[in-house]
Every structure is written in C-alpha cells, then in structure tokens.
Amino acid sequence: MNEPFLGSAAIAAGELTRHALRTRFTAVHHDVYVARDTELTALVRAKACWLRSRGHGVLAGFSAAALHRTKWIDHRLPATVIDTNRRPAPGIIVWAGAIDDDEICTVDGMRVTTPVRTAIDLARRYPLDVAIAAVDSLARATRLSVDEMTSSLDRFPGRHGRKNVNDVLAHVDPRAESPRETALRLLIVRAGYPRPVTQLPVRNEFGVLIGVVDLGWPDLKIAVEYEGAHHRMSRDQFDRDIRRFDEMIELGWIVIRVTAKDGEATVQRRLAAAWARRARDLDGVA
C-alpha cells in the first residue's frame, strides 16, 4: 500500500489486521494511513487530506496544484482543502468561501479546484514572489495561459486579494521551467531591464537549432542561463552545455551563467557589464 488509505476500510475488507496496521503503517490523520517508509510529498499529503474529508471537501491551493502535476511544491507545506468541516487538524489548512460547480474538476477520483481557480487562489492568498513561482509552475503543468487566468477575474469582483492577483498575473510566464528561473526573471525585470524572452531558441547562421536558453534578448544576443545541480551532475549535460555556449559565443552571443551561489549584486553586475558591452558595440557600428 503505497498510497494513503483508510485504516478502518482496510480492516473491514480483510486486507490488514489491526496489528499489521499499527506496526507497518503510520497515521497521517485520524484513520488515514501510509506505509512507514512513504515520503510525505505534496501529492501524498493532498491525497491523505482528501481521505480525511471523506469526499466532502475540494482540494485547493498547493494541494490542487499537486494533483494537477505541478512540480517544485514544498513537501513541508500543509494540505489545503475547501470544506465546511472547519475542525482544526495538524497538517491541514481549511479554507472557507464560495466555489461554483464549474470551478471544480475531478482528478484521480478526487474533487479538486480547476487549474484556473487554483491559479487565482494561489495568486490571492500567498506572498507575491511565492505566488508568481507557483502559478508559473502550475501554468506550465496544465498549459494554462495568462489570458485564461486574466479572463476569469471577472468572477472575483471585490474579493480579498484581487490586487495581488493582478500583480501576480502581470509577472507570470508559463514557459518558466523552475522557481529559480522565475526568481532570476523577476530580478532582471526589477533591476529595470526589459522583460526577457523565456526558453529562447538559438540558431546558427544556417538556421540550425543550437539550443534553448532560459532567458534572453535575441535582438541584443544576450542570454542568461540558470545552471541547476543537474547541469553539473550529468557529464553528458555538462559537455553539451559547454559546446552550446562555445558555439553561441562564436556567433556573437554574450552568455551569463548563473548558479544558486550567485547573489543579486553579482547577477546585476554581470547584466550591467553585458548591456554596457552591447552599447559599445552599437556605438562602434554607428
């Protein structure tokens, strides 16, 4: 049993004895169990929360995002459900509020807020940067467009957090591949630079695709790449990156490579140097 389950149901069905339930499984909530070695991911927490609600609730927020296969959700976050049962429970946040039938969908037999409603809830209930990264990831996982999210705002006139939703949607980019990439994009924009193109394809003089960079300005041939751990842990990936960057540099691109150890000041200094170099290049052409 790798999924959360109701202990009472397993005993009634003859699948487990009470002794086996006590010794081989761990209670996540009252009567909701998982195997002792189960990792409590956001998805597992969401499924356990759904079982605790006995099917009466609607999974929402990060729990809904997890059911929609969104990546990068902090496993330490409590599960979230919209439910009339407001009784406090460890590891669960219960939201009150109205929800229409067309804002609910079914995923793996569980009632979940739709991607659009999930995005709006995340945007209005969490701090700005947390919400932008969350909606970026949700939109990528569900292929949700900014236009779809924006058009749904008419359903929320005067609702708490509406201004925050507008601020979030102004910065969301469904093409972002990770929260780190989202944070890097926000840093760039807030430093006063034009919004970069995300997942920018780079081609050589023959139109052959060299690769795709995280962020960049094609007209200026400036690229910014966030290098996560996988870039260094995989030798093949490391070699491909080196060849790609070498070819881009030969074509006149400036490539700024950023890691988790680079602070904001370092990134801004590299950006300033790249833009100053391009300004000199343009002056030389003129």
GIVEN-V173671 format. One record per residue. N is the residue number from 1. RES is the residue in one small letter. PHI is phi in whole degrees, 0 to 359 (999 if undefined). OMEGA is omega in whole degrees, -180 to 180 (* if undefined). Layout:
n:N res:RES phi:PHI omega:OMEGA
n:N res:RES phi:PHI omega:OMEGA
//
This chain:
n:1 res:m phi:999 omega:-178
n:2 res:n phi:268 omega:-179
n:3 res:e phi:254 omega:173
n:4 res:p phi:301 omega:-180
n:5 res:f phi:209 omega:177
n:6 res:l phi:275 omega:-179
n:7 res:g phi:299 omega:-179
n:8 res:s phi:298 omega:180
n:9 res:a phi:292 omega:-180
n:10 res:a phi:294 omega:178
n:11 res:i phi:291 omega:-179
n:12 res:a phi:298 omega:-180
n:13 res:a phi:276 omega:180
n:14 res:g phi:77 omega:-179
n:15 res:e phi:280 omega:-180
n:16 res:l phi:218 omega:169
n:17 res:t phi:267 omega:178
n:18 res:r phi:298 omega:179
n:19 res:h phi:297 omega:180
n:20 res:a phi:296 omega:180
n:21 res:l phi:298 omega:-178
n:22 res:r phi:289 omega:-171
n:23 res:t phi:265 omega:-174
n:24 res:r phi:251 omega:-175
n:25 res:f phi:227 omega:-179
n:26 res:t phi:240 omega:178
n:27 res:a phi:280 omega:175
n:28 res:v phi:274 omega:174
n:29 res:h phi:222 omega:178
n:30 res:h phi:301 omega:177
n:31 res:d phi:70 omega:177
n:32 res:v phi:247 omega:-172
n:33 res:y phi:235 omega:169
n:34 res:v phi:222 omega:175
n:35 res:a phi:299 omega:-173
n:36 res:r phi:302 omega:-177
n:37 res:d phi:266 omega:-178
n:38 res:t phi:287 omega:174
n:39 res:e phi:282 omega:-178
n:40 res:l phi:275 omega:176
n:41 res:t phi:284 omega:177
n:42 res:a phi:300 omega:-180
n:43 res:l phi:292 omega:178
n:44 res:v phi:296 omega:178
n:45 res:r phi:299 omega:180
n:46 res:a phi:296 omega:-179
n:47 res:k phi:295 omega:178
n:48 res:a phi:294 omega:178
n:49 res:c phi:298 omega:179
n:50 res:w phi:299 omega:179
n:51 res:l phi:296 omega:179
n:52 res:r phi:299 omega:-179
n:53 res:s phi:285 omega:-178
n:54 res:r phi:57 omega:176
n:55 res:g phi:82 omega:-178
n:56 res:h phi:270 omega:-176
n:57 res:g phi:268 omega:175
n:58 res:v phi:231 omega:179
n:59 res:l phi:296 omega:-173
n:60 res:a phi:219 omega:176
n:61 res:g phi:56 omega:-178
n:62 res:f phi:292 omega:177
n:63 res:s phi:292 omega:176
n:64 res:a phi:296 omega:178
n:65 res:a phi:300 omega:178
n:66 res:a phi:297 omega:178
n:67 res:l phi:294 omega:177
n:68 res:h phi:275 omega:174
n:69 res:r phi:68 omega:175
n:70 res:t phi:286 omega:179
n:71 res:k phi:272 omega:169
n:72 res:w phi:68 omega:178
n:73 res:i phi:272 omega:-180
n:74 res:d phi:298 omega:-177
n:75 res:h phi:291 omega:-179
n:76 res:r phi:277 omega:-178
n:77 res:l phi:291 omega:175
n:78 res:p phi:292 omega:175
n:79 res:a phi:288 omega:-178
n:80 res:t phi:233 omega:-180
n:81 res:v phi:217 omega:170
n:82 res:i phi:266 omega:-172
n:83 res:d phi:204 omega:176
n:84 res:t phi:280 omega:176
n:85 res:n phi:280 omega:-176
n:86 res:r phi:264 omega:-178
n:87 res:r phi:295 omega:-178
n:88 res:p phi:299 omega:177
n:89 res:a phi:212 omega:179
n:90 res:p phi:302 omega:177
n:91 res:g phi:80 omega:-179
n:92 res:i phi:224 omega:170
n:93 res:i phi:249 omega:179
n:94 res:v phi:253 omega:177
n:95 res:w phi:263 omega:171
n:96 res:a phi:260 omega:177
n:97 res:g phi:131 omega:-178
n:98 res:a phi:282 omega:174
n:99 res:i phi:213 omega:-179
n:100 res:d phi:276 omega:-178
n:101 res:d phi:301 omega:-178
n:102 res:d phi:280 omega:173
n:103 res:e phi:258 omega:-180
n:104 res:i phi:239 omega:174
n:105 res:c phi:230 omega:-180
n:106 res:t phi:246 omega:178
n:107 res:v phi:233 omega:-179
n:108 res:d phi:53 omega:177
n:109 res:g phi:83 omega:-179
n:110 res:m phi:250 omega:177
n:111 res:r phi:279 omega:-172
n:112 res:v phi:220 omega:173
n:113 res:t phi:296 omega:179
n:114 res:t phi:298 omega:177
n:115 res:p phi:308 omega:-179
n:116 res:v phi:295 omega:-180
n:117 res:r phi:297 omega:178
n:118 res:t phi:299 omega:180
n:119 res:a phi:298 omega:-179
n:120 res:i phi:296 omega:179
n:121 res:d phi:297 omega:178
n:122 res:l phi:298 omega:-177
n:123 res:a phi:292 omega:-175
n:124 res:r phi:265 omega:-174
n:125 res:r phi:249 omega:-176
n:126 res:y phi:238 omega:178
n:127 res:p phi:305 omega:-170
n:128 res:l phi:309 omega:-174
n:129 res:d phi:292 omega:176
n:130 res:v phi:297 omega:-178
n:131 res:a phi:293 omega:-180
n:132 res:i phi:298 omega:179
n:133 res:a phi:297 omega:-180
n:134 res:a phi:294 omega:-179
n:135 res:v phi:289 omega:173
n:136 res:d phi:307 omega:-176
n:137 res:s phi:293 omega:178
n:138 res:l phi:296 omega:-179
n:139 res:a phi:297 omega:178
n:140 res:r phi:294 omega:-177
n:141 res:a phi:292 omega:-174
n:142 res:t phi:253 omega:-177
n:143 res:r phi:58 omega:180
n:144 res:l phi:274 omega:-178
n:145 res:s phi:267 omega:177
n:146 res:v phi:297 omega:179
n:147 res:d phi:299 omega:179
n:148 res:e phi:297 omega:180
n:149 res:m phi:292 omega:-179
n:150 res:t phi:296 omega:-178
n:151 res:s phi:293 omega:-179
n:152 res:s phi:279 omega:-176
n:153 res:l phi:295 omega:179
n:154 res:d phi:298 omega:180
n:155 res:r phi:277 omega:-175
n:156 res:f phi:238 omega:-178
n:157 res:p phi:295 omega:176
n:158 res:g phi:70 omega:-178
n:159 res:r phi:288 omega:-179
n:160 res:h phi:305 omega:177
n:161 res:g phi:91 omega:-177
n:162 res:r phi:301 omega:180
n:163 res:k phi:298 omega:179
n:164 res:n phi:297 omega:178
n:165 res:v phi:299 omega:179
n:166 res:n phi:300 omega:179
n:167 res:d phi:295 omega:180
n:168 res:v phi:296 omega:-176
n:169 res:l phi:295 omega:177
n:170 res:a phi:292 omega:-177
n:171 res:h phi:245 omega:-176
n:172 res:v phi:291 omega:175
n:173 res:d phi:220 omega:-177
n:174 res:p phi:296 omega:180
n:175 res:r phi:274 omega:-180
n:176 res:a phi:299 omega:-174
n:177 res:e phi:261 omega:-179
n:178 res:s phi:197 omega:176
n:179 res:p phi:300 omega:178
n:180 res:r phi:296 omega:178
n:181 res:e phi:293 omega:176
n:182 res:t phi:299 omega:-180
n:183 res:a phi:299 omega:179
n:184 res:l phi:294 omega:178
n:185 res:r phi:298 omega:179
n:186 res:l phi:295 omega:178
n:187 res:l phi:300 omega:-179
n:188 res:i phi:296 omega:-178
n:189 res:v phi:294 omega:-179
n:190 res:r phi:289 omega:176
n:191 res:a phi:279 omega:175
n:192 res:g phi:101 omega:180
n:193 res:y phi:273 omega:176
n:194 res:p phi:300 omega:-180
n:195 res:r phi:299 omega:-178
n:196 res:p phi:283 omega:172
n:197 res:v phi:282 omega:178
n:198 res:t phi:263 omega:-179
n:199 res:q phi:50 omega:-174
n:200 res:l phi:275 omega:176
n:201 res:p phi:286 omega:179
n:202 res:v phi:241 omega:-178
n:203 res:r phi:239 omega:178
n:204 res:n phi:275 omega:-175
n:205 res:e phi:294 omega:179
n:206 res:f phi:260 omega:-180
n:207 res:g phi:83 omega:-180
n:208 res:v phi:277 omega:-179
n:209 res:l phi:291 omega:175
n:210 res:i phi:275 omega:-179
n:211 res:g phi:172 omega:179
n:212 res:v phi:239 omega:180
n:213 res:v phi:261 omega:-176
n:214 res:d phi:299 omega:-175
n:215 res:l phi:217 omega:178
n:216 res:g phi:181 omega:177
n:217 res:w phi:239 omega:-173
n:218 res:p phi:299 omega:-179
n:219 res:d phi:291 omega:180
n:220 res:l phi:260 omega:-177
n:221 res:k phi:56 omega:173
n:222 res:i phi:243 omega:-180
n:223 res:a phi:237 omega:175
n:224 res:v phi:236 omega:-178
n:225 res:e phi:240 omega:171
n:226 res:y phi:268 omega:-178
n:227 res:e phi:255 omega:176
n:228 res:g phi:282 omega:-176
n:229 res:a phi:299 omega:-176
n:230 res:h phi:295 omega:179
n:231 res:h phi:293 omega:-177
n:232 res:r phi:263 omega:-177
n:233 res:m phi:283 omega:180
n:234 res:s phi:261 omega:-179
n:235 res:r phi:296 omega:179
n:236 res:d phi:297 omega:179
n:237 res:q phi:296 omega:179
n:238 res:f phi:300 omega:-180
n:239 res:d phi:295 omega:178
n:240 res:r phi:296 omega:179
n:241 res:d phi:298 omega:-180
n:242 res:i phi:300 omega:180
n:243 res:r phi:297 omega:-179
n:244 res:r phi:296 omega:-179
n:245 res:f phi:293 omega:178
n:246 res:d phi:299 omega:-179
n:247 res:e phi:292 omega:178
n:248 res:m phi:296 omega:180
n:249 res:i phi:296 omega:177
n:250 res:e phi:298 omega:179
n:251 res:l phi:273 omega:176
n:252 res:g phi:95 omega:178
n:253 res:w phi:279 omega:168
n:254 res:i phi:260 omega:-177
n:255 res:v phi:247 omega:178
n:256 res:i phi:257 omega:-177
n:257 res:r phi:257 omega:-174
n:258 res:v phi:240 omega:175
n:259 res:t phi:240 omega:-179
n:260 res:a phi:296 omega:-178
n:261 res:k phi:277 omega:-180
n:262 res:d phi:279 omega:178
n:263 res:g phi:281 omega:-178
n:264 res:e phi:300 omega:-178
n:265 res:a phi:297 omega:180
n:266 res:t phi:294 omega:180
n:267 res:v phi:296 omega:-179
n:268 res:q phi:295 omega:178
n:269 res:r phi:296 omega:179
n:270 res:r phi:293 omega:177
n:271 res:l phi:298 omega:-180
n:272 res:a phi:300 omega:179
n:273 res:a phi:294 omega:179
n:274 res:a phi:295 omega:-179
n:275 res:w phi:291 omega:177
n:276 res:a phi:294 omega:178
n:277 res:r phi:296 omega:179
n:278 res:r phi:294 omega:178
n:279 res:a phi:298 omega:178
n:280 res:r phi:295 omega:179
n:281 res:d phi:299 omega:-179
n:282 res:l phi:293 omega:177
n:283 res:d phi:297 omega:180
n:284 res:g phi:293 omega:179
n:285 res:v phi:293 omega:180
n:286 res:a phi:295 omega:*
//
